Amino acid sequence: MLKKEFEYFLEHQKELADKYEGKFIVIKNQKILGVYDSEIEAVTKTSKEEELGTFLVQKCEHGDASFTQTFHSRVSSG
């Protein structure tokens, strides 16, 4: 898991979101490696230089919407 990278994002979220709102940033070793318009572009370009699983791709937004997901399932109460 990329705990240190995610913690870095959380610690700097406001300044990162102010600067890169709506963009996808790549974080490795608590440093920004790149800024991209899409998640797939971030992964594709970064994986040419860095091994998959060694960097974090994070969407820059204020609040927790960029890293909180809610899943819904349909359940029949028959």
C-alpha positions in Angstrom: 0.0 0.0 0.0 1.1 3.5 -0.7 0.3 4.8 2.8 3.0 7.5 2.9 2.1 8.9 -0.4 -1.6 9.1 0.5 -0.7 10.7 3.9 1.4 13.2 2.0 -1.7 14.0 -0.2 -3.9 14.4 2.8 -1.4 16.7 4.6 -1.1 18.9 1.5 -4.5 18.5 0.0 -5.6 22.1 0.3 -2.5 23.6 -1.4 -2.5 20.8 -4.0 -6.2 21.2 -4.9 -5.7 25.0 -5.0 -2.9 24.5 -7.6 -4.1 21.4 -9.5 -7.9 21.4 -9.1 -9.5 18.7 -11.2 -6.1 17.2 -12.3 -4.6 13.9 -11.5 -1.3 14.0 -9.7 1.3 11.2 -9.3 3.0 11.0 -5.9 6.0 8.8 -5.1 8.3 9.1 -2.1 6.2 12.1 -0.9 7.0 14.1 -4.2 4.9 15.1 -7.1 6.2 13.3 -10.2 3.6 14.7 -12.7 0.3 16.3 -13.2 -2.2 15.0 -15.8 -5.7 15.6 -17.2 -6.8 12.0 -16.8 -6.1 9.0 -14.6 -5.2 6.7 -17.5 -2.7 9.3 -18.8 -1.1 9.5 -15.4 -0.7 5.8 -15.1 0.4 5.2 -18.7 3.0 7.9 -18.7 4.3 7.3 -15.2 4.6 3.5 -15.7 7.1 4.1 -18.5 9.6 5.3 -15.9 8.3 3.9 -12.6 7.1 0.4 -11.7 3.4 -0.1 -11.3 2.4 -0.2 -7.6 5.2 2.1 -6.5 3.3 5.4 -7.1 0.0 6.9 -6.2 -2.4 8.6 -8.7 -4.7 10.9 -6.9 -7.4 13.3 -8.2 -6.9 16.8 -6.8 -10.1 18.1 -5.3 -11.1 19.8 -2.1 -12.9 17.6 0.5 -13.0 13.9 0.6 -15.0 13.2 -2.7 -11.8 12.3 -4.6 -11.0 9.4 -2.3 -14.3 8.3 -0.8 -16.6 5.9 -2.7 -20.0 4.7 -1.9 -21.2 1.4 -3.3 -24.9 0.5 -3.7 -26.3 -2.9 -4.4 -29.8 -3.9 -5.2 -31.3 -6.3 -2.7 -34.6 -8.0 -3.2 -36.6 -8.5 0.0 -38.7 -11.3 -1.3 
